[in-house]
C-alpha cells in the first residue's frame, strides 16, 4: 500500500523536491532573476536615460584621468581622484560635473 502512495517523503524523494526546498541559493537566484525582469519592465522607456548616464560617467572618468595626466605633465600638483563619488557626479552632471569637481579641488588649495 505504501508503494502506490505518492504522499509525504516518498513523493518528495521521487520528484527531487527535497534538494530544491533545502537550497536557499536557488530561492535567492529565482528572486534575483524576478527583480531583474521587473526592473527591465519598469525601465521600459528609461533605457535611453540609463545609457546616457553610463556614457557620461565613462566619458567623465576618462576626462578626469586625461586632465589629471595633463596637469601632472605641467608639474601642477592638482589631481581629482577617481572614485564612486566622482563617477556619479560626472554621470549625473556630465562635463559641468567634472568642472565642479576641479573647481572644488582648486578652492581647497586657496
N, C-alpha and C positions, 0 to 999 in steps of 0.2 A: 504494500500500500504506500509506503514512503517513496518507493522508486518512481511512482507515477505522479507524486505530489510535487508541484513546482512552487512551493511556498517556502519562506524562511531562508536559511543559509544555503540550501541546495540550489535555489533559484539564483541567488547572488553569485555563487561559485560557477554555476553553469554559464551565465552570461558575462562573467568577468566584472561584475559591478563592485566587487569588494576592492579592487585596485583603484577604480575610478573614484569611489567615495572616500578612500583614505588618502588620496593625493591632493593636498592643498595647493600645490603648484598648478595643477590642472584648472582648479577653480580660479586662481589668480590670472592665469593665461586667458581663460574664457572671458573674465571681466575686463581685462585689458583690451582684448580684441573688440568687445562690445563698446567700450569707451572710445576707441579709435574710430569705429564706424559711426558712432553718434557725433563725434567731433567733426568728421568729414561731412556728414549730413548737415550739421548746424552751420558749418562754414559756407557751404554752397557757393554763394557769390563772393564771399570774402577771400577766396583763394588768391585773387589778384592782390589784395591787401597784404596777405602773408608773403607772397613772392616779392612784392615791393619792399617790405620790411627786411627780408633776408638779403636782398640785393643791396639795399642801403647800408645794412650792418656790415656786409662783407666789404663793400667799397669804402666805407668809413674806416674800417680796420686797416685796410691796405693804405688808405690815405694817411692815417696816423703813423703807420710804420714808415712810409715814404718821407713824411715831414720830419719824423724823428731822425731818420738817416741823413737827410739834408742838413738839419741843424747840427748834428754831430760832425758832419764833414766840415762845417764852418766854425768848429770849436765852440759852439754855443751849448751851454750846459742846461738845456731845456728839453725835457722829454716827457710826454704824456704816456703813462703806462697803458698797456693793452690788457684789459680785464673785463669781466662781465658788465660792469657799470659803463665803461666807455663804449663797449659794443652795443649795449642797449641804447645809450644816448645817441650814437651815430645812426642806429637803426630807426629810432623814432623820429629824430630831428633832421637826419641827413647831414649835408655839408655844414649848415649852420650849427648843428650839434658839435661837430668837430671844432669849429671856430670857437664855440663857447668853452669847450674843454681846454683849448690852448689859452683862451682869454683868462680863465680861472687860474691856470698854471702861471701865466705871466703876472697876474695880480698877486699871487702868493710870493713872487720874487721881490716885488716892490716892497 
